[in-house]
Amino acid sequence: MALHGLGKVTIGVPNVEETIAYYTDFGLDHRGDGRFATRDGGEQLRIVHSPMRRLAELTVAADDRDDIAAITRRLQKLGVPVEHDGDSLRATELITGTTVRVAVRDRITVDPVPPATLYNGPGRIDRWGRAPFLTRTEPVRPRKLGHAVLGSTDLETTMKFFTEGIGFKVSDYMGDRAAFLRCSVEHHNVLVMAAPVDFLHHTSWQVDDIDEVGRGAQAMLEDNPERHIWGLGRHHAGANFFWYLKDPAGNFSEYYSDMDTIPQDELWSPEVLHGLQGLYAWGPPPPPSFLHPDDLAALMTGAHSVKGG
């Protein structure tokens, strides 16, 4: 695949300083001016001011200029205006209003988790002595940006933009209400779901393993229990472990690990999952606020609504 993942998200919020403090606590490296880096992906998040919370820009990583040229042609064929400068392009997904930038970027190299972090199982010993997670005292720091989830008032049109225009592939469907889309070997990098308003549901950040999912969430909740949304659990679609938290602007952020990979298309066939089947295989049931965020009505009317902001 010429595309190889998400490069960056730019999130607009009304309460910039509070949100910067949140993502600093979340484990991202704040490099000033609302710009954050992950351990392996470099700068992958920017927080900017906006009257309402929204996904201002989504950057998709491509290999070379030929990929940029091919995507430009596909978008123009769909009638989507494109700003093109050789090494990158910008186009606006007209339903959600999200600016998608496709840019030539180096592929992210992630060092494999050392053997010392492997898990023992029945009849199988992968490590000896005490479990090494007991010695982890450093704060959890996400490895990279994994995916973003968008609500769209016109699911079919938004999907067409990402698949026929940008070049994403469909991994699985949630009935006729959502689709998991990938632009890398991971199960999904964008999920588009039908919604009564166009909005950013959450961003997701990869950590090493289930212990880092739990440690990260525990640290985030220790002095701020109101940040909790949903977890610990394991998804069905994608199979990743998860824990969801909420930033001060109302966006959800997810720690995840152990997601399905799809290195070859012929080894994977999309499934149609129904009801809550695609949401989780085990864990607590999703709260109503996860399925329908508390500020949806405010987003629909354009009213300013930031709890504590």
N, C-alpha and C positions, 0 to 999 in steps of 0.2 A: 504494500500500500504506500503510495507516494506521500500521503498524510501520515503523521506519526504522533498525534496526540494534541492536547490542548497546550497552548503556550502560556496563556495569561487570561485572567478575568479582571475587568474594571467595573467596580460596583459603585453606583451613586447612592449616597445616603444623606439625610438631613443633618445627622449628628456625627460629623466626621471624627472629632477627637475621641468620643466614647467608642466608636467603632474601631479606630486605630488601636486603642487600649485593649479591646477584646481580642483582636487578631494577634496582638503581641502576646497576650496570655495564651492564646491557642497554640503558640509555638512557632509562628512564622517570624522571620528575621526582618524587623522594620529597618529600612535603610533611609528613612526620612521622606517627608512629603507624601505620606500615605502609601509608599511603595514597599512591598514585602517580597522576600525571597524564601524559597524552600531549600532543603538541604541539597537536592540534586538538580532541581529545575531552574535555578536562578530566579530572576524576578518574575513572579507569577500572579501577583495580586496588586491592584492599586485601588485605593479608596479615594473617591472624589465627592464633591458636594453635589447634591441634587435635592429638589424640593420633596420628592418621594423616593423611597428605596426602589432601585431598579438595576438591571444589568445594563451597564452603559456600553461595554464592548467585550467581545469574546474573541480571543486570538487563537487561531488554529495553526499548527506547525506543519510546514511542507518541506520537502527535500531540496528543491531547486527551482530556478526560474521557469523551467518548462512546465512544472506543476502549476505555477501561478498563471501562466499563459493559458493552460488548458481549462482551469477553473474560470478564468475570465470569460473565455468563449462560452462555457456552459451557462454561466449566469446571464450573459448577454442574450443567449438563445431563449432564456426564460423571461426576458424583458426586464431584468434587474439592472439598474444603473451600477456601474463599477468605477471606482477610482483606482487607477493602476499606475504603479511607479517602478515596475520591474522586479524588485525584490519583495514586494507585498502588494496586496489589493485590499480595498475596503468596499463592502457592500452592506446595505441595510436590509434586514429581513423585515418586510413591510408590515406584517401582522403584529409582531411583538415590538417592533421599533428598535431591535437590537442591532448594533453595528457589529458585523463579523469581519475581522481582519484575518487574512491568511498571509503568513509571512514565512520566508525561508529561515529556518532555525536549525541548529545542530540537534541531533537526536539526544535525548536525555539518557545518560549512562547511570544506572543505579547499581551500586556494589551489592552483590548477593549477601543475604543475611548469613553471618558466620555459622558454621555447624554447631557451635555451642548453644545456639538458641533453638535447636530442633527439639521436638517433643517426643517423649516416650509413649508407646502404645502397648496394648495387650500383645505379648509375645514379641515385642520389638523394643530394643534399647538403642536410642539414638544419642543419648548423653549419659554420663555417669556423675554421681554426686548430687549436690543441691541444684535446684533449678536456677539458672543464671539470671533470670529476671529479678531475683531477690536483691541482686547487687546493683540494679539500675536505679540511680538516684538523680540523674540529670533530667531536666525537663524534656518532655516529648516534643520532637520537632518533625513535622511532616516531611516526607521525602519529595513529593511532587503533587501538583494539582491533577486530580483524576477526572472529574466530570462536573458538569453543571446541569441543573434541571430547570426547564422553562415551562411556564404555563402559557398556552396560546388559545385565543378565541377562535382560531381557524387551524386546527391540527393538520389537516391535509396540506394546506398551503405552506405552513411552516416546515413540515416534513419534506415537502418537495424542494424547498430552498436548500435544506441541508443535504439531502440525498442526491437529487438530480443536478443541483447547482454546485455545492461545495465538494461533494464526493463521499459523504458518510455512507455507511452500510447499515442495514437493519439487523440487529441481533435477536431481538424478541419483541413481541407486542403484549400489551395489557389490554386484551379485548380490542375494542375500537376506541379506547380512551387514551392510550399512550403508546409510545414506541421508544425502545432503547436503541440508540444509534452509536456507532463507533467510527473513529478515525485513527485507530491504532489497533494493536493486537489485544487490548483490554476489551472486556465485554461491552462496556459503553463509556462514551465520553460526553454525550449529550442525551438527555431524556427529554422528549417533548410530550407534554400532556395537555389534554383538553381542559380548559378552565374558563370561568366566567370573566376573567380579566387577564391581560398579558402581564406576567410578573416573573421574577426570579424566585424559585422555590428554595433551592439550596446549591451550595458548592461542596465538593467532596475532596478530601485530602488524604493521600496514602501514607500510612505508617507501617512499621515493620511487621507487626503481628498482632494477635488478639490481646496480648498483654499491653502493648502500646495503645491500642484502642481504649482499654480499660483505664490505664494509668493516665492517659491524656484527659479522658472525661472526668475522672476523679479529681484531678488537679483543677480543672475548670469549674467544678461544682462545689469544691470545698468551702469557698467563701461566697459563692454565688449560685445557690441551688435553683434559682429561678431560670438559669440558663438551660436546664434539662428539658429535652423534648421527647426523645425516644431512644431506648437502648437498655442494655446490650442485647443484640440480636444478630441473626444471620439472614440475609436476603435469599430468596429463591432465584430470581433473575440476577445473574452475576455471581451469586453464591458468596458475596463478601460479608465479613463481619462488619457491624456498624454501631455507631452511637451518634445521635444527632443532638446538637445544641443550638441555641438561638442567640444571634448577636443583638446589640442594643437597637439596631434599626429594624429588626424583625426578620432578617434573613436567617435561614438555617445553615449550619455548617456541619459537616460529617467527617469523623475519623473513620477510615476504612482500611481493611487489609484482606489479603487472600481472595482476590477477584478472579473469576474465570478469564482465560485468555483464548484467543481465536487466531492462531498463527496462520492457518490455511482455511480458506472459505469452504473448501469441499468437506472439511471435517465438522461443519456446523450448519444446522438448519434452524431458522427462526421458529420459535414456538409461539402460540397464542395462549396467554395465561389469563385466567378469569378471576374476578373478585379480588380477594386479598392474596391470592396465590403468588402473584409476582412480587408482592411486597416483602413477605418474610416467610422463612421456613420454620424458624423458632424464635422465641423471645416474647416479650410482652406485646399485646396487641397495640397497633398504632393509635395514639390519642386523636380525638377529633381535630385538635389544633394542627396536627401534622397533615391530615388530609385536606383540611380547610383552614389555612392560617388565620389567626384572629383578626388580622388587618385587611382581609380581602375586601370587605365592604368599603373600607376607607380608600383602598386602592381603586376600587370601581368608581367611586364618586370623586376621586382626586383630593380627598380631605387629608390633611396632615395628621398622622396618627403614629406617634413613636412613644412607646411606654417608657417613661423615665427620661425622655429626651426633650 
